Structure formats: structure tokens, C-alpha cells
Amino acid sequence: QVQLVESGGGLVQPGGSLRLSCVASGITFSMFPMGWYRQVPGKQRELVASITTFRTTHVADSVKGRFSISRDNTKYTVYLQMNSLKLEDTAVYYCNSGPGASTQWAWGQGTQVTVSS
């Protein structure tokens, strides 16, 4: 059974930083592209950043230059480093397989990021 557990969210002021982590279990982690997604109430979940099995990364235009994604295959973990946070980054953040993956798994509980002064 695949399990995705996100952590690292919290309340931060505009301009602050957070590092999110997602630990995956039940999969051969290194074989899958991974992605970070976010969702705000009333809106569709959107892809924020992704990383391939070859560690090629892509980030959405809305977070370019501020967010970065990385992975540690030995820890079955994907990270999202978020800098220069803005009010509009407030959302629940989730990880899952990334673009090009053969499957997508059940969503975890996500981690809430709230940017507020």
C-alpha cells in the first residue's frame, strides 16, 4: 500500500521560508518522477514543482526563482524548499507522482502552509 506523508508546513510571514518534506512508502521511490502540488479551497489542485528520476526539475511560473524541489532516494523523500513566500502561496501542499509517471497514488493528508502577516 502506497503511503505519502507530507510535513513541514506552518505559519510564516511574507518573505519567509519553509521546507516541506514528503516521505513515500510502498513504492520503488527512485523509479518515479515526483511532484509537489497545492490546493486552496474552491480551486483545483495545481502542480507547483516536479522532479524526474534523473533529477531534472521544473517549477511553475508562479513560484519560479522562489521554490525548488529535490529528492533523496535513499530516504524515499522529496523536498520543496520555499523562499520569499507570498500571501498567495497559502494552500495545502501535497506530494504525489509527477508528470510522466505511470500512475498517481491516493493523496496524503497534505501539509498546510499559511503565509500571513
Secondary structure by P-SEA (a helix, b strand, c coil): cbbbbbcccccccccbbbbbbbbbccccccccccbbbbbcccccccccccccccccccccccccccbbbbbcccccbbbbbbcccccccccbbbbccccccccccccccbbbbbbcc
